[in-house]
Amino acid sequence: MTYRARAKLATAALSLALVAAACGDSKSETTSSTTGAPGATAGGSGTTTAGGPFRVNDASCPPAAKAPLAAGAPIKIGVSLPQSGALAAFGALGPGMKTYFEKVTADKAGVAGHKIELVVKDDGYDPGRTVANTTQLIEEDKIFASSLYVGTPNVQRSRKAFEDSCTPQLFVGTGAPEWGDPTTHQWTVGGILAYNTEANIWADYISQKKPGAKVAQLVFNNDFGKSYQRTFEKAAKDKGLNIVETKLHEGTAPNIDNETAAILAAQPDYVLGETTGAFCPRLMGGLAKGGYKGKTIMSSTCAAVQSFFKPIDPAGNGVLLIAAQKDPSDPQYANDPAIVTYKADIAKHGGGANANDGSILTGYNIAALLVDSLEKAAALPGGLTRVNLMNAAWNADFTLPLAISGKAKMDGKTDAYIVETVEFTAYDAAKGSQVPTGDKFDSEAKTGTFAA
């Protein structure tokens, strides 16, 4: 059963209980590909064998992808991020990653004798600039791998360059379901909760809290926002929810005043913020200004309290979102060992970075996962090669202490998504933190794989 087939069955099962419907009871199976391209599983060296670990097909890869990194050479990790424009808050992912890499250099002298060097370029969330940056990173900077690219269209358009060169595009910072596609796109893997999984959880949550609820959507007019929209609209129809308004916005929009006014006029019970970056506080602020009394659920990409909630306090009070990682500004985690260590590392290696910034924590968190993959790749036959790194990433099994569940696991066969355990939180403006509501969803190893 493909991922999409599993999703259709899940949305058709009206009588399933909340967690079963949200998380998916059925396991998915991958389908075989016979394309013979670097991104395919069939043919050539590296083909997956029955019962063995998943292996990428490296038959068409250039020799450099199979050659071990030269002794003492740095491991160059390339990142293209929006460091300017409306989504510039995500630029903080870079300093978070760099902090962890500096820690590894200080504590372990790097990975297998190699220091990790982060090369960051600004794309302003413009896919064209992302492609240009990617070409430069691969051809001129000679990166070993990339990580945490932000933006669904940005990853889509840059993916071919990574595939053609067999350069790992690891743990991207977008939840498009297609990043869990080890059958046809083996060189790109997701790093956050898949948007369609999140949207299905929204539908389950709302239908349980208020059956037949009226729902309005603000949708980022790109593949990122539409991943939420498509999935939610199917699930809403299945569960008897009434979508009373849907407004789209462009990434270059100076404001969303008209869209917010239309949503308010529809008088919904729930508003879904299927958007990100600067549009998160703009929507929450606009709804509060308009006197909205219903419930608001924002995408998980809006979780950074310091960037998106604090600047508009108390407008975001009570706003719900799904959290997959611990909030460093939340008092409940003040004595959490992982948060204490994280904040100490930021103070020591972060160059003045704000430890309470959720994007900083995300960068640090993903960097820890990346280092684990590098260490496991170095231990594989053939040593630290790009092919081995991709194999290690697809077979990740790592305890990620800054994640809500601590789980970071997939196998590239029946489980192609690294983040699958979440809980709802509600922002408390008085506390300045996201407070867990107790509504948890654990779909580890149940989401499956993406296939056409």
C-alpha positions as semicolon CSV with decimal commas, in nm:
position;residue;x (nm);y (nm);z (nm)
1;M;0,000;0,000;0,000
2;T;0,147;0,339;-0,094
3;Y;0,149;0,641;0,132
4;R;-0,132;0,805;-0,063
5;A;-0,339;0,488;-0,056
6;R;-0,293;0,464;0,318
7;A;-0,398;0,826;0,355
8;K;-0,717;0,766;0,157
9;L;-0,807;0,471;0,375
10;A;-0,740;0,673;0,687
11;T;-0,970;0,954;0,581
12;A;-1,241;0,706;0,475
13;A;-1,252;0,538;0,813
14;L;-1,512;0,758;0,978
15;S;-1,558;0,535;1,279
16;L;-1,193;0,517;1,386
17;A;-1,102;0,654;1,727
18;L;-0,913;0,985;1,749
19;V;-0,557;0,858;1,772
20;A;-0,610;0,575;1,527
21;A;-0,750;0,810;1,265
22;A;-0,484;1,075;1,321
23;C;-0,183;0,852;1,340
24;G;-0,277;0,575;1,100
25;D;-0,320;0,217;1,220
26;S;-0,203;0,058;0,895
27;K;0,163;0,029;0,804
28;S;0,260;0,125;0,451
29;E;0,479;-0,067;0,210
30;T;0,717;0,084;-0,042
31;T;0,676;0,018;-0,412
32;S;0,970;-0,078;-0,630
33;S;1,120;0,142;-0,898
34;T;1,308;0,030;-1,205
35;T;1,425;0,363;-1,340
36;G;1,793;0,292;-1,283
37;A;1,857;0,659;-1,193
38;P;2,064;0,757;-0,888
39;G;1,740;0,804;-0,698
40;A;1,602;0,457;-0,769
41;T;1,633;0,139;-0,565
42;A;1,648;-0,116;-0,843
43;G;1,970;-0,218;-1,021
44;G;2,333;-0,129;-0,961
45;S;2,534;-0,129;-0,641
46;G;2,359;-0,022;-0,329
47;T;2,030;-0,191;-0,415
48;T;1,826;-0,278;-0,106
49;T;1,838;-0,648;-0,022
50;A;1,557;-0,839;0,145
51;G;1,594;-0,828;0,520
52;G;1,893;-0,595;0,508
53;P;1,918;-0,222;0,575
54;F;1,803;0,023;0,311
55;R;2,077;0,127;0,068
56;V;2,064;0,394;-0,201
57;N;2,145;0,296;-0,559
58;D;2,483;0,454;-0,637
59;A;2,525;0,297;-0,982
60;S;2,498;0,629;-1,166
61;C;2,675;0,839;-0,903
62;P;2,997;1,024;-0,990
63;P;3,317;0,875;-0,839
64;A;3,343;1,164;-0,591
65;A;3,021;1,051;-0,421
66;K;3,174;0,711;-0,346
67;A;3,518;0,832;-0,243
68;P;3,597;0,881;0,127
69;L;3,665;1,234;0,243
70;A;4,037;1,308;0,237
71;A;4,217;1,284;0,571
72;G;4,184;1,606;0,766
73;A;3,954;1,769;0,512
74;P;3,656;1,958;0,659
75;I;3,305;1,823;0,628
76;K;3,131;2,109;0,449
77;I;2,758;2,131;0,516
78;G;2,573;2,372;0,288
79;V;2,256;2,555;0,383
80;S;2,039;2,792;0,179
81;L;1,806;2,986;0,410
82;P;1,584;3,296;0,407
83;Q;1,806;3,536;0,599
84;S;1,617;3,833;0,455
85;G;1,255;3,905;0,366
86;A;0,931;3,806;0,537
87;L;1,064;3,466;0,646
88;A;1,401;3,590;0,772
89;A;1,330;3,448;1,119
90;F;1,428;3,108;0,981
91;G;1,778;3,240;0,927
92;A;1,835;3,154;1,294
93;L;1,850;2,787;1,196
94;G;2,207;2,849;1,076
95;P;2,350;2,973;1,407
96;G;2,175;2,685;1,585
97;M;2,346;2,433;1,359
98;K;2,681;2,606;1,389
99;T;2,660;2,596;1,768
100;Y;2,630;2,219;1,770
101;F;2,907;2,178;1,515
102;E;3,135;2,399;1,728
103;K;3,050;2,183;2,029
104;V;3,145;1,867;1,839
105;T;3,473;2,025;1,729
106;A;3,554;2,129;2,085
107;D;3,449;1,803;2,252
108;K;3,545;1,543;1,990
109;A;3,772;1,728;1,745
110;G;3,497;1,680;1,488
111;V;3,379;1,355;1,326
112;A;3,641;1,088;1,248
113;G;3,912;1,352;1,244
114;H;3,715;1,599;1,030
115;K;3,595;1,937;1,153
116;I;3,248;2,040;1,038
117;E;3,225;2,364;0,841
118;L;2,887;2,530;0,785
119;V;2,842;2,727;0,461
120;V;2,525;2,940;0,471
121;K;2,374;3,140;0,186
122;D;2,071;3,370;0,186
123;D;1,790;3,295;-0,059
124;G;1,517;3,521;0,081
125;Y;1,279;3,223;0,033
126;D;1,310;3,276;-0,343
127;P;1,334;2,932;-0,513
128;G;1,537;3,081;-0,799
129;R;1,798;3,206;-0,556
130;T;1,790;2,869;-0,380
131;V;1,877;2,694;-0,705
132;A;2,161;2,938;-0,774
133;N;2,290;2,894;-0,419
134;T;2,273;2,517;-0,454
135;T;2,476;2,521;-0,775
136;Q;2,738;2,733;-0,603
137;L;2,742;2,515;-0,292
138;I;2,788;2,195;-0,491
139;E;3,017;2,311;-0,770
140;E;3,223;2,584;-0,606
141;D;3,210;2,527;-0,231
142;K;3,232;2,148;-0,279
143;I;2,993;2,069;0,006
144;F;2,973;1,714;0,141
145;A;2,600;1,746;0,215
146;S;2,329;2,001;0,281
147;S;2,075;2,028;0,559
148;L;1,768;2,222;0,672
149;Y;1,671;2,387;0,344
150;V;1,352;2,585;0,414
151;G;1,055;2,607;0,178
152;T;0,873;2,339;-0,018
153;P;0,924;2,502;-0,362
154;N;1,286;2,573;-0,269
155;V;1,355;2,207;-0,195
156;Q;1,158;2,090;-0,499
157;R;1,355;2,305;-0,739
158;S;1,696;2,236;-0,587
159;R;1,645;1,861;-0,545
160;K;1,761;1,765;-0,896
161;A;2,106;1,918;-0,843
162;F;2,151;1,703;-0,533
163;E;2,030;1,394;-0,715
164;D;2,250;1,452;-1,020
165;S;2,561;1,491;-0,804
166;C;2,459;1,232;-0,542
167;T;2,497;1,492;-0,268
168;P;2,278;1,427;0,038
169;Q;2,001;1,682;0,095
170;L;1,938;1,596;0,458
171;F;1,661;1,672;0,707
172;V;1,505;1,958;0,515
173;G;1,304;2,212;0,712
174;T;0,978;2,157;0,528
175;G;0,713;1,893;0,587
176;A;0,603;1,818;0,231
177;P;0,512;1,446;0,223
178;E;0,728;1,387;-0,086
179;W;1,047;1,414;0,120
180;G;0,967;1,064;0,245
181;D;1,018;0,905;-0,097
182;P;1,312;0,660;-0,085
183;T;1,185;0,485;-0,397
184;T;1,235;0,764;-0,651
185;H;1,404;1,051;-0,466
186;Q;1,666;0,894;-0,245
187;W;1,891;1,196;-0,197
188;T;1,639;1,412;-0,011
189;V;1,495;1,333;0,331
190;G;1,261;1,531;0,557
191;G;1,346;1,671;0,898
192;I;1,010;1,783;1,040
193;L;0,652;1,659;1,077
194;A;0,485;1,601;0,738
195;Y;0,222;1,866;0,665
196;N;-0,044;1,620;0,556
197;T;-0,004;1,425;0,879
198;E;-0,039;1,751;1,070
199;A;-0,352;1,855;0,878
200;N;-0,517;1,519;0,943
201;I;-0,445;1,563;1,314
202;W;-0,607;1,908;1,302
203;A;-0,923;1,758;1,150
204;D;-0,935;1,484;1,413
205;Y;-0,878;1,732;1,695
206;I;-1,146;1,977;1,578
207;S;-1,405;1,708;1,509
208;Q;-1,356;1,571;1,860
209;K;-1,369;1,912;2,030
210;K;-1,657;2,058;1,826
211;P;-1,836;1,823;1,583
212;G;-1,957;2,005;1,272
213;A;-1,742;2,309;1,348
214;K;-1,714;2,601;1,105
215;V;-1,354;2,637;0,991
216;A;-1,169;2,913;0,801
217;Q;-0,825;2,879;0,644
218;L;-0,545;3,123;0,565
219;V;-0,327;2,945;0,309
220;F;0,023;3,036;0,192
221;N;-0,020;3,025;-0,188
222;N;0,252;2,773;-0,266
223;D;0,303;2,398;-0,236
224;F;0,375;2,436;0,136
225;G;0,038;2,592;0,217
226;K;-0,153;2,382;-0,032
227;S;-0,021;2,059;0,122
228;Y;-0,213;2,159;0,435
229;Q;-0,515;2,280;0,239
230;R;-0,561;1,972;0,022
231;T;-0,530;1,730;0,310
232;F;-0,747;1,926;0,552
233;E;-1,027;1,981;0,302
234;K;-1,048;1,607;0,232
235;A;-1,041;1,522;0,603
236;A;-1,293;1,797;0,686
237;K;-1,543;1,661;0,436
238;D;-1,495;1,314;0,575
239;K;-1,552;1,429;0,933
240;G;-1,843;1,664;0,872
241;L;-1,658;1,991;0,930
242;N;-1,780;2,300;0,746
243;I;-1,517;2,514;0,571
244;V;-1,672;2,861;0,560
245;E;-1,381;3,062;0,417
246;T;-1,044;2,999;0,250
247;K;-0,809;3,286;0,171
248;L;-0,472;3,255;-0,002
249;H;-0,178;3,493;0,034
250;E;0,148;3,537;-0,152
251;G;0,489;3,520;0,014
252;T;0,561;3,876;-0,098
253;A;0,238;4,022;0,046
254;P;0,309;4,331;0,262
255;N;0,013;4,245;0,482
256;I;-0,285;4,008;0,506
257;D;-0,540;4,261;0,628
258;N;-0,802;4,186;0,362
259;E;-0,766;3,812;0,405
260;T;-0,802;3,841;0,782
261;A;-1,110;4,061;0,747
262;A;-1,277;3,803;0,523
263;I;-1,201;3,528;0,772
264;L;-1,346;3,731;1,058
265;A;-1,660;3,803;0,855
266;A;-1,719;3,428;0,811
267;Q;-1,746;3,389;1,192
268;P;-1,566;3,053;1,212
269;D;-1,530;2,837;1,521
270;Y;-1,171;2,756;1,423
271;V;-0,917;2,942;1,211
272;L;-0,629;2,745;1,059
273;G;-0,305;2,930;0,989
274;E;-0,165;2,727;0,701
275;T;0,122;2,971;0,669
276;T;0,461;3,051;0,818
277;G;0,722;3,316;0,898
278;A;0,607;3,675;0,946
279;F;0,254;3,577;0,845
280;C;0,213;3,382;1,169
281;P;0,209;3,688;1,397
282;R;0,025;3,891;1,135
283;L;-0,267;3,647;1,135
284;M;-0,278;3,609;1,513
285;G;-0,249;3,985;1,562
286;G;-0,518;4,059;1,303
287;L;-0,761;3,812;1,455
288;A;-0,710;3,955;1,804
289;K;-0,752;4,310;1,676
290;G;-1,077;4,205;1,507
291;G;-1,214;4,065;1,833
292;Y;-1,211;3,702;1,727
293;K;-1,337;3,473;2,007
294;G;-1,300;3,132;1,844
295;K;-1,002;2,898;1,841
296;T;-0,693;2,939;1,623
297;I;-0,455;2,661;1,519
298;M;-0,127;2,766;1,359
299;S;0,105;2,547;1,156
300;S;0,388;2,386;1,350
301;T;0,632;2,608;1,159
302;C;0,497;2,898;1,369
303;A;0,611;2,744;1,697
304;A;0,900;2,981;1,776
305;V;0,773;3,182;2,074
306;Q;1,041;3,451;2,061
307;S;0,998;3,514;1,689
308;F;0,623;3,481;1,639
309;F;0,437;3,513;1,971
310;K;0,633;3,746;2,199
311;P;0,635;4,042;1,957
312;I;0,253;4,053;1,952
313;D;0,173;3,964;2,315
314;P;-0,096;3,900;2,426
315;A;-0,257;3,855;2,081
316;G;-0,149;3,491;2,053
317;N;-0,289;3,391;2,391
318;G;-0,469;3,056;2,364
319;V;-0,351;2,989;2,009
320;L;-0,298;2,618;1,948
321;L;-0,028;2,443;1,753
322;I;0,134;2,103;1,727
323;A;0,474;2,079;1,890
324;A;0,737;1,816;1,813
325;Q;1,022;1,963;2,017
326;K;1,064;2,120;2,357
327;D;1,022;2,495;2,392
328;P;1,343;2,641;2,540
329;S;1,153;2,939;2,681
330;D;0,896;2,725;2,864
331;P;0,946;2,722;3,244
332;Q;0,838;2,355;3,258
333;Y;1,169;2,269;3,090
334;A;1,386;2,493;3,307
335;N;1,552;2,194;3,474
336;D;1,522;1,952;3,185
337;P;1,874;1,804;3,141
338;A;1,864;1,832;2,762
339;I;1,752;2,196;2,772
340;V;2,012;2,279;3,038
341;T;2,285;2,128;2,819
342;Y;2,152;2,305;2,510
343;K;2,151;2,645;2,682
344;A;2,502;2,588;2,816
345;D;2,621;2,505;2,464
346;I;2,456;2,816;2,323
347;A;2,624;3,028;2,591
348;K;2,962;2,871;2,519
349;H;2,959;2,823;2,143
350;G;2,663;3,025;2,014
351;G;2,828;3,361;1,959
352;G;2,552;3,552;2,135
353;A;2,261;3,356;1,985
354;N;1,931;3,368;2,173
355;A;1,883;3,026;2,334
356;N;1,508;3,087;2,369
357;D;1,461;3,122;1,993
358;G;1,286;2,808;1,868
359;S;1,462;2,829;1,531
360;I;1,799;2,825;1,707
361;L;1,692;2,512;1,894
362;T;1,568;2,348;1,573
363;G;1,902;2,412;1,404
364;Y;2,089;2,269;1,702
365;N;1,855;1,968;1,716
366;I;1,890;1,882;1,348
367;A;2,267;1,929;1,368
368;A;2,279;1,665;1,642
369;L;2,090;1,424;1,415
370;L;2,321;1,508;1,126
371;V;2,634;1,445;1,334
372;D;2,496;1,108;1,440
373;S;2,447;1,020;1,072
374;L;2,801;1,135;0,990
375;E;2,947;0,922;1,269
376;K;2,755;0,615;1,155
377;A;2,852;0,677;0,793
378;A;3,220;0,693;0,891
379;A;3,187;0,350;1,052
380;L;3,041;0,187;0,738
381;P;3,258;-0,008;0,492
382;G;3,426;0,246;0,265
383;G;3,433;0,516;0,533
384;L;3,295;0,868;0,521
385;T;3,148;0,898;0,172
386;R;2,843;1,084;0,049
387;V;2,676;0,755;-0,039
388;N;2,740;0,616;0,310
389;L;2,604;0,935;0,467
390;M;2,279;0,902;0,272
391;N;2,251;0,537;0,375
392;A;2,310;0,628;0,740
393;A;2,044;0,901;0,726
394;W;1,777;0,672;0,579
395;N;1,846;0,423;0,860
396;A;1,849;0,681;1,140
397;D;1,788;0,553;1,491
398;F;1,881;0,826;1,734
399;T;1,764;0,951;2,070
400;L;1,693;1,320;2,018
401;P;1,656;1,464;2,369
402;L;1,520;1,800;2,253
403;A;1,229;1,631;2,078
404;I;0,903;1,579;2,269
405;S;0,930;1,202;2,235
406;G;1,307;1,175;2,200
407;K;1,250;0,956;1,894
408;A;1,427;1,007;1,562
409;K;1,391;0,688;1,366
410;M;1,319;0,558;1,016
411;D;1,428;0,271;0,794
412;G;1,376;0,387;0,435
413;K;1,149;0,087;0,370
414;T;0,828;0,104;0,573
415;D;0,904;0,425;0,765
416;A;1,042;0,724;0,576
417;Y;0,956;1,005;0,819
418;I;1,188;1,108;1,101
419;V;0,932;1,303;1,313
420;E;0,599;1,138;1,394
421;T;0,528;1,203;1,763
422;V;0,367;1,533;1,865
423;E;0,135;1,703;2,112
424;F;-0,090;2,008;2,106
425;T;0,014;2,314;2,299
426;A;-0,164;2,641;2,375
427;Y;0,025;2,968;2,408
428;D;-0,001;3,129;2,753
429;A;0,088;3,496;2,719
430;A;0,120;3,542;3,095
431;K;0,382;3,267;3,113
432;G;0,531;3,347;2,774
433;S;0,535;2,982;2,675
434;Q;0,352;2,702;2,498
435;V;0,160;2,494;2,753
436;P;0,085;2,129;2,666
437;T;-0,285;2,052;2,643
438;G;-0,246;1,677;2,695
439;D;-0,362;1,595;2,342
440;K;-0,083;1,369;2,212
441;F;-0,045;1,180;1,886
442;D;0,217;0,908;1,837
443;S;0,242;0,768;1,485
444;E;0,602;0,643;1,500
445;A;0,661;0,390;1,220
446;K;0,297;0,425;1,107
447;T;0,318;0,710;0,857
448;G;0,486;0,486;0,599
449;T;0,653;0,605;0,279
450;F;0,550;0,837;0,000
451;A;0,488;0,683;-0,342
452;A;0,314;0,800;-0,656
